[in-house]
Amino acid sequence: MLDTLTRRLSGILANLRKSGRLTEDDVNEMLREVRVALLEADVNFQVAKGLIARVREKAVGEEVYGSLTADQTIIRIVRDELTEILGTEAVRFNFGSQPPTVILMCGLQGSGKTTTSAKLAKWLIAQGKKPMLAACDIQRPAAIKQLQVLGEQVDVPVYAKTDGTKPEVIAKEALERCRYLMRDALIVDTAGRLTIDDDLMGELRRVYEAVQPNEIFLVLDSTTGQEAVTVAKAFHEQVAVSGAIFTKLDGDTRGGAILSVRAATGVPVRFVGVGEQVDALDVFHPDRMAQRIIGMGDIMGIIERAELAIDQDQAEALEKKIGKGDLDFSDMLEQFKMMRKMGPLQNIMKMIPGMSSMVPEEALDKINDKDVNRIEAMILSMTPKERANPDIINGSRRKRIAAGSGTSIEEVNHLIRQLYDMRRGMKQLSKLQKQMAKLGKRR
């Protein structure tokens, strides 16, 4: 997500820190580099130009030239301006005063609208809501089936008709069904086209009039670059879009359209899709995104993911075992499960402050969950007794575990050594903590 821009800006700002006292030429050179980095990331030209002008104006107003803290001031100004462009703070979800809350999903074909509808349903469930999905994309029969399959995955009912009923009628009937089932949110998945045309907009307006939505989300493919701004303008003129959802931000995308859409159209970014799984949808926080773009990471994002992933009782039980140095392979397996709930390992690494500047881009790109998969396969090939007591894993057992997991005996040996090393380290740490506690009491 915006990795190239993050690395470019992190490098520029790092060079700024080494400069000591700054001259006006230093700042101008830095701003030229920032402008190039923004344009390379597919940020709208006018948006990039305006950002640079405001940073330069504020830098003069702050009297940064010749100051020992000039680099910090410039970094703060860039961060604040990025935050301003992105929208200052997250927009609260507009839940209707009378249930059900109706959410209308729109966008071009191939933007990820149907998958995002299911992801949004999953997010609403996490907020304590009982959503329902309405399949109003009758242009593609496969879209109806896709939504039904996704509905089963997230355990949400789907209202669909395949008898040629018009989309606006399906939407209205779905709303009535939603009320009857006492569901408190209805997500209406509408049809898309390859390009914006009168038929698409006419159908969208009729569905809008039929259900009078509380939220209208425009789903945008982040890989389309500046085309996303054009699409956002066209849809917003027709149905007053209340928010944009950017998809495919976990892939190879420059992502500059995120910085452009709100500045160019006034439509705030509300969510971002960060993976293919149904739970891979994040609320968009402008301040956190601004910090990530300039390489400051997103600690709050990591904490929130950890809180959702980690069961408190399990964490306390694991903490006791760690203190005693009694960690076994079953505990290791539980840790991996918790990690997976937080999302892809590569995404988590990129949220750590300074990681983009400390770790080469090639190394970060190579980080994936395949290594974790191999370790899990080895542990799952063990018997419950072997997981609880690794001491009994002799040569023949190691051979069986390697064969069962599709790995080598050397890899199994390495995994067992890792567990013993972790145990020793935990015991030493526990002893050190006890000694420190005793010293503290004596004082």
PANUVO-738295 format. One line per 8 residues: their letters; for each residue x, y, z of N, C-alpha, C. Coordinates in steps of 0.02 Angstrom, whole numbers. Example, Ala and Ser with C-alpha at 12.3 -4.5 7.8 and 13.67 -1.06 7.14 Angstrom:
as	660/-284/390/615/-225/390/660/-165/390 ~ 642/-112/354/684/-53/357/645/2/394;
***
This chain:
mldtltrr	42/-60/0/0/0/0/44/62/0 ~ 48/98/-56/88/159/-62/161/148/-43 ~ 186/86/-51/253/69/-28/307/111/-62 ~ 300/121/-128/351/158/-165/354/230/-141 ~ 296/261/-132/293/330/-107/323/334/-37 ~ 306/286/6/331/285/75/408/283/75 ~ 435/238/33/508/231/31/541/295/4 ~ 512/324/-47/541/386/-75/540/442/-24;
lsgilanl	483/452/9/477/507/58/521/493/119 ~ 523/430/141/565/413/199/638/429/184 ~ 660/413/122/729/427/102/743/502/99 ~ 697/539/71/704/612/65/709/644/135 ~ 662/624/179/661/653/247/720/630/288 ~ 746/570/276/805/546/312/866/588/293 ~ 872/604/228/927/648/206/921/717/237 ~ 859/739/246/846/804/276/873/806/348;
rksgrlte	865/750/384/887/747/454/963/752/460 ~ 998/730/408/1072/730/410/1100/799/394 ~ 1058/844/371/1083/909/346/1101/958/401 ~ 1077/945/463/1090/994/516/1048/1056/505 ~ 1080/1115/505/1044/1177/492/1025/1180/418 ~ 963/1199/404/938/1199/336/940/1268/304 ~ 956/1268/241/952/1330/202/888/1327/161 ~ 871/1383/131/812/1385/88/821/1338/28;
ddvnemlr	883/1333/3/897/1287/-53/885/1215/-33 ~ 904/1197/30/893/1129/55/818/1112/52 ~ 777/1157/76/705/1145/79/676/1141/8 ~ 698/1187/-36/673/1186/-105/691/1121/-141 ~ 752/1098/-130/774/1034/-160/732/976/-133 ~ 720/977/-68/679/924/-37/608/925/-65 ~ 579/984/-73/511/989/-99/506/967/-172 ~ 559/980/-211/560/956/-281/558/880/-282;
evrvalle	597/849/-237/599/776/-233/531/748/-211 ~ 500/782/-162/434/760/-138/383/764/-195 ~ 387/817/-233/340/827/-290/347/770/-341 ~ 410/753/-357/422/697/-404/396/632/-376 ~ 408/620/-310/385/559/-278/309/553/-280 ~ 274/609/-270/201/609/-272/175/594/-342 ~ 205/626/-391/183/615/-461/198/543/-483 ~ 254/516/-462/270/446/-479/221/398/-448;
advnfqva	193/418/-390/144/375/-356/74/385/-384 ~ 68/423/-439/4/433/-473/-42/481/-436 ~ -14/525/-396/-54/577/-363/-72/630/-415 ~ -133/654/-413/-157/705/-459/-109/765/-460 ~ -94/790/-520/-44/844/-527/-62/905/-486 ~ -126/927/-490/-148/987/-453/-144/976/-378 ~ -159/915/-355/-156/899/-284/-83/903/-260 ~ -37/873/-299/34/874/-282/61/946/-281;
kgliarvr	42/984/-331/64/1054/-336/40/1095/-276 ~ -24/1085/-257/-52/1122/-200/-18/1103/-135 ~ -3/1038/-126/31/1014/-66/99/1046/-58 ~ 138/1046/-112/205/1075/-110/202/1150/-94 ~ 154/1185/-124/148/1257/-113/132/1272/-39 ~ 87/1231/-10/69/1242/61/126/1225/109 ~ 163/1172/93/221/1154/135/273/1209/133 ~ 287/1235/73/336/1289/66/314/1351/104;
ekavgeev	250/1368/99/223/1427/133/229/1420/209 ~ 212/1361/234/215/1350/307/287/1347/331 ~ 331/1320/290/402/1316/309/431/1386/319 ~ 412/1432/275/434/1502/281/404/1532/345 ~ 340/1518/357/306/1545/416/334/1519/481 ~ 360/1458/480/388/1428/541/460/1449/553 ~ 490/1485/506/559/1508/511/606/1449/524 ~ 602/1399/481/642/1339/491/715/1347/470;
ygsltadq	729/1395/427/796/1401/401/846/1420/456 ~ 901/1380/460/951/1394/511/935/1363/578 ~ 877/1332/586/857/1303/651/883/1231/656 ~ 901/1211/717/926/1143/729/869/1092/726 ~ 808/1114/734/750/1068/732/711/1076/666 ~ 744/1103/616/710/1117/553/684/1054/521 ~ 723/999/524/702/936/493/637/911/524 ~ 633/915/591/572/893/626/512/936/607;
tiirivrd	525/1000/599/471/1046/580/444/1030/511 ~ 490/1019/463/470/1003/395/431/938/393 ~ 456/887/429/421/822/432/351/831/460 ~ 344/871/512/278/883/542/232/918/492 ~ 259/968/456/218/1004/408/195/957/352 ~ 240/915/326/222/867/273/168/820/298 ~ 178/794/359/129/748/389/61/781/396 ~ 60/843/422/-3/879/432/-38/893/366;
elteilgt	0/910/314/-30/925/249/-59/862/217 ~ -23/806/224/-49/742/198/-113/723/234 ~ -114/734/300/-174/719/339/-232/762/317 ~ -218/825/303/-270/872/281/-300/850/214 ~ -256/828/169/-279/805/103/-322/742/111 ~ -301/697/156/-335/633/164/-401/639/203 ~ -409/696/240/-473/705/273/-472/717/347 ~ -415/728/377/-407/746/448/-424/689/496;
eavrfnfg	-486/664/494/-505/610/540/-554/562/506 ~ -558/501/534/-603/451/505/-676/474/510 ~ -715/463/458/-786/482/456/-826/428/490 ~ -869/448/536/-911/399/572/-963/368/525 ~ -977/305/536/-1026/270/495/-1095/298/510 ~ -1134/312/457/-1200/343/466/-1254/289/474 ~ -1261/264/535/-1314/216/549/-1380/253/553 ~ -1432/227/520/-1497/260/519/-1530/261/588;
sqpptvil	-1571/312/599/-1607/317/663/-1658/262/671 ~ -1684/238/614/-1731/181/613/-1700/124/573 ~ -1692/65/603/-1664/9/563/-1715/-14/511 ~ -1691/-43/455/-1620/-57/441/-1584/2/409 ~ -1518/7/424/-1475/54/389/-1462/25/319 ~ -1472/66/267/-1463/43/198/-1398/70/169 ~ -1357/25/143/-1293/44/112/-1295/25/39 ~ -1286/74/-5/-1287/62/-77/-1215/59/-102;
mcglqgsg	-1197/3/-134/-1130/-7/-161/-1131/6/-236 ~ -1086/49/-260/-1083/63/-332/-1011/65/-356 ~ -1003/64/-421/-936/65/-450/-934/31/-517 ~ -877/34/-550/-869/3/-616/-859/-72/-609 ~ -871/-108/-663/-862/-180/-664/-788/-197/-653 ~ -776/-246/-609/-707/-267/-596/-673/-230/-539 ~ -709/-184/-507/-678/-145/-453/-676/-183/-387 ~ -713/-239/-383/-714/-278/-321/-775/-263/-279;
ktttsakl	-828/-240/-310/-889/-218/-276/-922/-275/-236 ~ -931/-333/-269/-966/-389/-238/-928/-416/-178 ~ -863/-426/-187/-821/-450/-131/-821/-400/-74 ~ -817/-335/-91/-816/-283/-40/-882/-281/-2 ~ -937/-296/-36/-1003/-298/-2/-1002/-350/54 ~ -973/-409/39/-968/-462/90/-920/-441/146 ~ -865/-408/128/-817/-385/178/-850/-334/225 ~ -891/-290/196/-926/-240/236/-976/-273/283;
akwliaqg	-1009/-326/259/-1056/-364/301/-1018/-393/360 ~ -959/-421/347/-917/-449/401/-898/-395/451 ~ -881/-336/427/-862/-280/471/-922/-259/513 ~ -981/-256/483/-1042/-237/520/-1058/-287/575 ~ -1046/-351/562/-1056/-403/613/-1010/-389/673 ~ -948/-369/659/-901/-352/713/-923/-292/753 ~ -966/-249/723/-993/-191/758/-1057/-208/796 ~ -1075/-273/797/-1135/-294/832/-1199/-289/791;
kkpmlaac	-1193/-282/725/-1251/-276/681/-1269/-343/650 ~ -1331/-347/624/-1354/-407/588/-1371/-387/516 ~ -1321/-389/473/-1331/-366/404/-1364/-418/359 ~ -1387/-393/301/-1414/-435/248/-1389/-408/182 ~ -1379/-452/133/-1354/-432/67/-1409/-437/15 ~ -1410/-390/-32/-1458/-391/-87/-1420/-393/-153 ~ -1433/-445/-194/-1399/-453/-258/-1438/-417/-313 ~ -1418/-355/-328/-1453/-315/-379/-1413/-308/-443;
diqrpaai	-1359/-347/-450/-1320/-347/-511/-1346/-403/-555 ~ -1398/-388/-595/-1427/-439/-639/-1393/-441/-707 ~ -1345/-396/-718/-1309/-396/-782/-1263/-457/-786 ~ -1236/-478/-728/-1191/-535/-726/-1221/-589/-681 ~ -1248/-642/-708/-1275/-696/-667/-1224/-723/-618 ~ -1160/-722/-638/-1107/-747/-594/-1100/-704/-532 ~ -1119/-640/-537/-1115/-595/-479/-1164/-616/-425 ~ -1223/-640/-445/-1273/-662/-396/-1247/-723/-360;
kqlqvlge	-1221/-772/-397/-1194/-832/-367/-1136/-816/-322 ~ -1092/-771/-345/-1034/-751/-305/-1056/-721/-238 ~ -1106/-678/-239/-1130/-647/-178/-1161/-699/-131 ~ -1196/-747/-160/-1227/-800/-119/-1173/-842/-84 ~ -1120/-858/-121/-1065/-897/-92/-1030/-857/-37 ~ -1018/-793/-50/-987/-750/0/-1032/-741/61 ~ -1098/-736/48/-1146/-731/103/-1142/-790/150 ~ -1134/-850/121/-1125/-910/162/-1061/-907/203;
qvdvpvya	-1008/-881/174/-944/-876/209/-949/-831/271 ~ -985/-776/264/-991/-729/321/-1053/-740/362 ~ -1092/-792/344/-1153/-811/380/-1205/-754/380 ~ -1218/-727/319/-1266/-672/310/-1315/-692/255 ~ -1381/-682/266/-1430/-699/214/-1423/-654/153 ~ -1437/-683/94/-1433/-646/31/-1501/-648/-3 ~ -1528/-590/-21/-1591/-588/-58/-1574/-581/-132 ~ -1597/-629/-172/-1581/-629/-244/-1639/-656/-284;
ktdgtkpe	-1645/-633/-347/-1696/-658/-394/-1663/-665/-463 ~ -1679/-719/-497/-1649/-730/-563/-1702/-736/-618 ~ -1761/-707/-605/-1817/-713/-653/-1826/-651/-696 ~ -1775/-608/-698/-1780/-548/-740/-1810/-488/-704 ~ -1823/-494/-639/-1849/-437/-601/-1799/-379/-603 ~ -1825/-318/-610/-1782/-260/-615/-1745/-247/-549 ~ -1683/-220/-554/-1642/-209/-494/-1676/-168/-440 ~ -1712/-115/-461/-1745/-72/-411/-1800/-109/-373;
viakeale	-1834/-157/-408/-1886/-197/-376/-1854/-246/-327 ~ -1799/-277/-349/-1762/-323/-304/-1740/-287/-241 ~ -1713/-226/-250/-1689/-187/-193/-1746/-171/-144 ~ -1803/-152/-172/-1861/-135/-129/-1887/-197/-92 ~ -1891/-254/-128/-1913/-316/-96/-1863/-339/-43 ~ -1799/-329/-57/-1747/-348/-8/-1753/-307/56 ~ -1770/-242/48/-1780/-199/106/-1838/-223/149 ~ -1892/-242/116/-1950/-268/152/-1933/-334/188;
rcrylmrd	-1895/-377/153/-1874/-440/182/-1827/-429/242 ~ -1785/-379/236/-1738/-361/289/-1775/-341/352 ~ -1828/-301/343/-1869/-279/400/-1905/-340/431 ~ -1931/-384/388/-1968/-443/411/-1923/-488/453 ~ -1860/-496/431/-1812/-539/467/-1780/-503/527 ~ -1799/-439/535/-1773/-398/590/-1696/-391/587 ~ -1670/-386/525/-1599/-371/515/-1591/-295/518 ~ -1535/-271/543/-1529/-198/552/-1484/-163/502;
alivdtag	-1463/-199/449/-1424/-166/396/-1434/-204/331 ~ -1443/-167/276/-1451/-197/210/-1397/-169/164 ~ -1357/-213/136/-1304/-193/88/-1328/-212/18 ~ -1336/-162/-25/-1363/-173/-92/-1305/-172/-143 ~ -1291/-230/-172/-1239/-236/-223/-1269/-222/-292 ~ -1246/-169/-324/-1275/-149/-389/-1230/-169/-447 ~ -1255/-162/-507/-1217/-180/-567/-1165/-128/-584 ~ -1114/-149/-619/-1063/-104/-644/-1058/-108/-719;
rltidddl	-1020/-65/-749/-1006/-68/-821/-931/-61/-831 ~ -908/-75/-890/-836/-65/-904/-820/9/-906 ~ -868/50/-926/-860/123/-926/-925/155/-901 ~ -920/218/-884/-979/254/-860/-1025/269/-919 ~ -1089/251/-914/-1137/266/-968/-1205/283/-938 ~ -1251/305/-981/-1317/327/-958/-1358/270/-929 ~ -1351/209/-957/-1388/152/-932/-1368/136/-860 ~ -1303/137/-848/-1277/123/-781/-1303/173/-730;
mgelrrvy	-1299/237/-747/-1319/290/-701/-1394/291/-691 ~ -1431/277/-744/-1504/275/-739/-1527/219/-692 ~ -1497/160/-699/-1514/103/-656/-1495/118/-584 ~ -1437/149/-574/-1413/165/-506/-1460/215/-472 ~ -1484/265/-510/-1530/315/-481/-1596/283/-462 ~ -1620/236/-503/-1684/202/-487/-1679/160/-424 ~ -1622/126/-415/-1611/86/-354/-1606/133/-294 ~ -1571/189/-305/-1564/239/-251/-1632/264/-228;
eavqpnei	-1674/281/-275/-1741/307/-259/-1784/254/-225 ~ -1773/190/-242/-1814/136/-214/-1798/123/-141 ~ -1734/132/-120/-1715/113/-51/-1693/172/-8 ~ -1680/231/-38/-1659/290/-1/-1603/274/49 ~ -1544/257/25/-1489/234/68/-1463/286/117 ~ -1437/261/173/-1404/303/223/-1331/317/203 ~ -1301/267/171/-1232/273/148/-1228/250/75 ~ -1189/287/35/-1177/267/-35/-1101/261/-43;
flvldstt	-1078/199/-49/-1006/187/-55/-986/173/-127 ~ -937/210/-150/-909/199/-216/-847/156/-209 ~ -848/97/-240/-791/51/-237/-744/65/-295 ~ -681/80/-279/-632/99/-329/-572/52/-328 ~ -550/33/-387/-491/-9/-394/-429/36/-391 ~ -388/27/-340/-331/72/-330/-278/65/-385 ~ -281/11/-423/-231/2/-477/-247/44/-539 ~ -307/75/-541/-326/115/-599/-296/185/-598;
gqeavtva	-263/203/-544/-229/268/-541/-277/327/-547 ~ -259/374/-591/-297/436/-597/-368/425/-624 ~ -380/368/-657/-447/352/-681/-496/350/-622 ~ -471/331/-562/-513/328/-502/-543/396/-486 ~ -506/450/-498/-530/518/-485/-587/535/-534 ~ -578/518/-597/-630/531/-648/-694/493/-632 ~ -686/430/-613/-744/388/-595/-780/417/-534 ~ -741/437/-484/-771/465/-422/-811/529/-437;
kafheqva	-784/572/-481/-820/633/-499/-886/617/-533 ~ -885/570/-580/-945/552/-618/-1000/523/-574 ~ -982/477/-529/-1031/447/-484/-1057/497/-433 ~ -1012/538/-407/-1031/587/-355/-1081/638/-383 ~ -1074/656/-446/-1120/703/-477/-1191/674/-484 ~ -1196/608/-488/-1260/575/-499/-1296/557/-434 ~ -1259/530/-384/-1293/504/-324/-1264/527/-258 ~ -1226/580/-257/-1198/607/-194/-1166/553/-151;
vsgaiftk	-1110/526/-177/-1073/472/-142/-1050/497/-74 ~ -1061/455/-22/-1042/474/46/-973/449/66 ~ -945/404/25/-878/380/42/-850/334/-12 ~ -784/330/-15/-750/286/-63/-718/228/-26 ~ -719/170/-58/-683/112/-32/-633/91/-84 ~ -569/92/-67/-516/72/-114/-499/-1/-104 ~ -499/-38/-159/-483/-109/-157/-412/-121/-185 ~ -386/-181/-173/-322/-205/-200/-263/-163/-176;
ldgdtrgg	-267/-138/-115/-211/-99/-89/-156/-143/-60 ~ -166/-209/-61/-114/-255/-38/-70/-277/-96 ~ -88/-259/-156/-51/-282/-215/-1/-231/-240 ~ 17/-238/-303/67/-194/-335/32/-132/-361 ~ 20/-85/-316/-15/-24/-335/22/37/-307 ~ 23/90/-347/56/151/-323/11/189/-274 ~ -54/180/-279/-101/204/-228/-109/280/-223 ~ -81/318/-270/-86/390/-265/-157/417/-270;
ailsvraa	-203/378/-299/-272/400/-305/-304/411/-237 ~ -281/377/-186/-307/387/-118/-296/460/-96 ~ -237/486/-115/-221/556/-97/-260/605/-141 ~ -282/581/-199/-313/627/-247/-389/632/-242 ~ -423/576/-227/-496/573/-232/-530/625/-188 ~ -511/628/-124/-546/676/-80/-530/748/-100 ~ -467/761/-116/-447/830/-134/-482/852/-199 ~ -490/804/-246/-519/822/-311/-595/821/-312;
tgvpvrfv	-626/780/-268/-699/772/-271/-735/788/-206 ~ -699/791/-150/-732/801/-85/-759/737/-55 ~ -752/681/-91/-776/616/-66/-724/587/-19 ~ -740/575/45/-690/547/91/-679/473/80 ~ -618/450/90/-604/378/89/-627/349/156 ~ -668/296/153/-697/269/215/-667/202/236 ~ -652/160/186/-623/94/200/-571/79/147 ~ -525/32/164/-477/7/114/-475/-69/119;
gvgeqvda	-474/-100/60/-467/-173/56/-394/-192/55 ~ -373/-235/102/-301/-251/108/-288/-326/100 ~ -331/-361/64/-322/-433/53/-384/-463/23 ~ -380/-527/7/-436/-560/-25/-485/-590/25 ~ -463/-601/87/-507/-632/137/-565/-585/155 ~ -620/-615/179/-680/-576/193/-671/-529/252 ~ -618/-539/292/-607/-493/348/-552/-442/333 ~ -530/-440/270/-475/-395/250/-502/-327/228;
ldvfhpdr	-537/-294/273/-563/-226/260/-549/-183/321 ~ -513/-129/311/-494/-85/366/-529/-18/361 ~ -549/9/418/-574/78/421/-517/124/403 ~ -530/174/362/-478/220/340/-468/276/391 ~ -408/281/419/-390/335/466/-340/381/432 ~ -360/442/412/-314/486/375/-249/501/411 ~ -252/513/477/-191/529/514/-142/471/515 ~ -168/410/523/-124/351/523/-94/339/454;
maqriigm	-135/349/402/-110/340/334/-55/391/319 ~ -64/453/341/-13/505/330/53/485/364 ~ 48/458/424/108/436/461/142/378/425 ~ 102/332/399/131/275/363/166/298/299 ~ 136/347/265/164/370/201/234/400/211 ~ 245/435/267/311/465/278/356/420/321 ~ 336/357/329/379/307/362/375/305/437 ~ 322/335/467/315/335/540/275/276/566;
gdimgiie	252/232/521/217/172/542/146/184/567 ~ 115/130/592/46/134/617/39/88/678 ~ 66/111/734/65/71/795/-6/59/819 ~ -49/110/815/-119/101/836/-154/47/795 ~ -138/44/731/-167/-8/688/-146/-77/710 ~ -82/-85/728/-57/-150/752/-92/-169/817 ~ -99/-121/863/-131/-134/928/-203/-156/918 ~ -239/-121/874/-310/-139/861/-316/-209/833;
raelaidq	-271/-226/786/-273/-293/757/-258/-346/810 ~ -209/-331/854/-191/-378/907/-249/-388/956 ~ -284/-334/973/-340/-339/1019/-395/-384/991 ~ -406/-379/925/-457/-421/892/-435/-494/888 ~ -370/-504/879/-345/-571/866/-332/-612/929 ~ -313/-578/983/-289/-614/1043/-344/-624/1094 ~ -354/-686/1113/-401/-703/1167/-365/-691/1233 ~ -395/-651/1278/-362/-630/1339/-344/-689/1384;
dqaealek	-390/-738/1392/-377/-796/1434/-319/-837/1406 ~ -320/-847/1340/-266/-885/1308/-199/-849/1317 ~ -200/-782/1311/-139/-742/1318/-110/-748/1388 ~ -154/-747/1439/-131/-753/1509/-102/-822/1523 ~ -135/-874/1496/-111/-942/1506/-43/-951/1472 ~ -35/-922/1412/27/-926/1375/83/-888/1412 ~ 65/-832/1442/114/-792/1479/142/-831/1538 ~ 100/-869/1572/122/-911/1629/171/-965/1605;
kigkgdld	155/-997/1549/197/-1050/1523/264/-1021/1500 ~ 262/-961/1471/324/-929/1449/369/-914/1509 ~ 337/-890/1563/374/-875/1625/410/-936/1653 ~ 380/-994/1645/410/-1056/1671/456/-1089/1620 ~ 455/-1065/1558/495/-1095/1505/467/-1161/1482 ~ 401/-1169/1487/368/-1232/1470/333/-1230/1402 ~ 354/-1185/1359/322/-1179/1293/329/-1244/1254 ~ 273/-1267/1223/276/-1327/1181/250/-1311/1111;
fsdmleqf	247/-1362/1069/227/-1350/1000/153/-1331/993 ~ 111/-1353/1039/41/-1334/1038/34/-1259/1051 ~ 76/-1233/1097/76/-1161/1111/100/-1122/1049 ~ 150/-1149/1016/176/-1116/956/122/-1113/902 ~ 83/-1167/896/29/-1169/847/-24/-1116/862 ~ -39/-1107/927/-88/-1056/948/-63/-986/931 ~ 3/-975/941/32/-910/924/24/-895/849 ~ 34/-945/808/27/-936/736/-45/-919/717;
kmmrkmgp	-92/-951/751/-163/-937/738/-179/-864/754 ~ -152/-839/811/-163/-769/830/-132/-722/778 ~ -72/-740/755/-38/-699/704/-80/-694/640 ~ -108/-750/619/-147/-752/557/-208/-707/562 ~ -238/-704/622/-297/-661/631/-280/-588/622 ~ -218/-570/633/-197/-500/625/-187/-481/552 ~ -185/-531/507/-177/-517/436/-111/-542/410 ~ -97/-533/344/-35/-556/315/26/-527/351;
lqnimkmi	77/-568/361/137/-547/398/171/-487/366 ~ 172/-485/299/204/-430/263/169/-364/279 ~ 102/-364/283/65/-303/298/80/-278/368 ~ 85/-325/416/99/-306/486/169/-275/490 ~ 218/-306/456/286/-280/457/289/-209/431 ~ 249/-194/380/251/-127/349/219/-75/395 ~ 181/-96/445/150/-49/492/197/-29/549 ~ 255/-64/554/303/-49/607/342/14/588;
pgmssmvp	346/64/634/382/126/618/454/114/597 ~ 474/146/543/544/142/520/562/78/483 ~ 515/31/478/531/-33/446/550/-24/373 ~ 516/22/338/530/32/267/600/58/255 ~ 629/94/304/697/120/294/749/72/321 ~ 731/28/369/779/-18/398/788/-81/357 ~ 733/-105/326/734/-168/289/730/-153/214 ~ 776/-182/174/773/-171/102/706/-192/72;
eealdkin	685/-157/19/620/-171/-12/615/-244/-35 ~ 670/-270/-62/669/-339/-87/657/-388/-29 ~ 687/-374/29/679/-418/87/607/-417/113 ~ 577/-356/115/508/-351/138/460/-386/91 ~ 474/-380/26/430/-412/-24/433/-488/-19 ~ 490/-515/6/497/-588/11/462/-616/73 ~ 446/-571/120/412/-595/181/342/-617/163 ~ 327/-678/178/259/-703/166/243/-756/217;
dkdvnrie	184/-785/211/161/-834/260/181/-905/243 ~ 222/-914/189/240/-982/169/283/-1016/221 ~ 330/-979/251/373/-1008/303/331/-1030/363 ~ 282/-988/381/237/-1006/437/197/-1068/418 ~ 176/-1072/355/138/-1131/332/179/-1195/341 ~ 244/-1192/325/287/-1251/330/295/-1272/403 ~ 303/-1223/447/310/-1239/518/245/-1270/544 ~ 189/-1240/525/124/-1268/546/115/-1339/522;
amilsmtp	136/-1352/459/129/-1419/431/170/-1469/471 ~ 230/-1450/493/272/-1495/533/239/-1509/601 ~ 213/-1456/633/182/-1465/699/119/-1508/693 ~ 80/-1497/641/18/-1536/631/32/-1609/614 ~ 93/-1623/590/112/-1692/576/135/-1729/638 ~ 140/-1694/694/159/-1725/757/96/-1751/792 ~ 105/-1801/835/50/-1826/877/41/-1777/935 ~ -17/-1776/969/-26/-1733/1027/29/-1742/1080;
keranpdi	51/-1805/1090/103/-1818/1140/169/-1786/1119 ~ 184/-1790/1054/246/-1760/1028/246/-1684/1035 ~ 188/-1654/1022/183/-1581/1029/194/-1559/1102 ~ 166/-1598/1148/171/-1580/1219/240/-1596/1248 ~ 273/-1648/1221/337/-1669/1248/386/-1683/1191 ~ 420/-1632/1165/466/-1640/1109/525/-1688/1123 ~ 538/-1701/1188/594/-1746/1206/586/-1816/1177 ~ 524/-1837/1164/512/-1905/1139/521/-1911/1064;
ingsrrkr	534/-1854/1030/539/-1855/957/609/-1879/937 ~ 614/-1946/927/677/-1976/908/685/-1975/831 ~ 737/-2010/807/752/-2010/736/696/-2034/691 ~ 664/-2090/709/611/-2118/667/550/-2072/667 ~ 535/-2041/724/479/-1994/728/492/-1932/685 ~ 554/-1909/686/572/-1851/645/564/-1866/571 ~ 583/-1927/552/576/-1947/483/502/-1948/463 ~ 459/-1973/507/387/-1976/494/357/-1906/488;
iaagsgts	377/-1861/533/352/-1792/533/372/-1756/468 ~ 434/-1767/447/458/-1736/384/418/-1761/325 ~ 407/-1826/322/369/-1856/267/296/-1831/267 ~ 267/-1826/327/197/-1805/333/185/-1732/316 ~ 237/-1691/324/229/-1619/313/259/-1595/247 ~ 291/-1643/210/322/-1624/147/384/-1582/156 ~ 418/-1591/212/480/-1554/227/537/-1604/234 ~ 595/-1578/252/654/-1621/261/667/-1634/336;
ieevnhli	707/-1686/350/725/-1701/419/764/-1642/449 ~ 805/-1610/407/845/-1552/431/798/-1496/455 ~ 744/-1484/419/696/-1432/439/662/-1450/504 ~ 645/-1513/513/615/-1536/576/664/-1527/633 ~ 727/-1546/622/778/-1538/673/786/-1464/692 ~ 785/-1421/641/793/-1349/653/734/-1321/695 ~ 674/-1345/680/615/-1322/717/619/-1343/790 ~ 641/-1405/803/647/-1429/872/700/-1390/910;
rqlydmrr	756/-1375/876/809/-1334/907/783/-1264/924 ~ 742/-1236/878/713/-1169/890/671/-1169/954 ~ 631/-1222/964/589/-1226/1023/631/-1228/1086 ~ 684/-1269/1086/728/-1274/1145/764/-1207/1158 ~ 785/-1173/1104/817/-1107/1112/768/-1057/1142 ~ 706/-1059/1120/655/-1014/1147/643/-1028/1221 ~ 640/-1092/1239/630/-1111/1309/687/-1084/1353 ~ 750/-1095/1330/808/-1071/1369/806/-995/1376;
gmkqlskl	791/-961/1321/788/-888/1324/734/-863/1372 ~ 677/-897/1371/622/-877/1416/639/-888/1489 ~ 672/-944/1504/692/-959/1573/742/-907/1598 ~ 791/-890/1554/841/-840/1573/809/-772/1585 ~ 762/-754/1542/727/-690/1549/686/-689/1613 ~ 653/-745/1629/613/-750/1690/657/-742/1752 ~ 716/-774/1751/763/-768/1808/787/-696/1817 ~ 802/-664/1759/825/-595/1761/771/-549/1789;
qkqmaklg	709/-559/1770/654/-518/1795/646/-526/1871 ~ 653/-589/1895/648/-602/1967/704/-568/2005 ~ 765/-570/1977/822/-538/2009/813/-462/2012 ~ 789/-434/1958/777/-362/1955/724/-342/2005 ~ 672/-384/2012/619/-370/2060/646/-370/2132 ~ 691/-418/2147/721/-422/2215/763/-361/2229 ~ 802/-340/2179/845/-279/2187/801/-218/2200 ~ 745/-215/2164/699/-159/2172/670/-156/2243;
krr	655/-214/2272/627/-216/2340/678/-196/2392 ~ 742/-217/2382/795/-199/2429/806/-123/2432 ~ 799/-92/2375/808/-19/2373/750/17/2406;
***
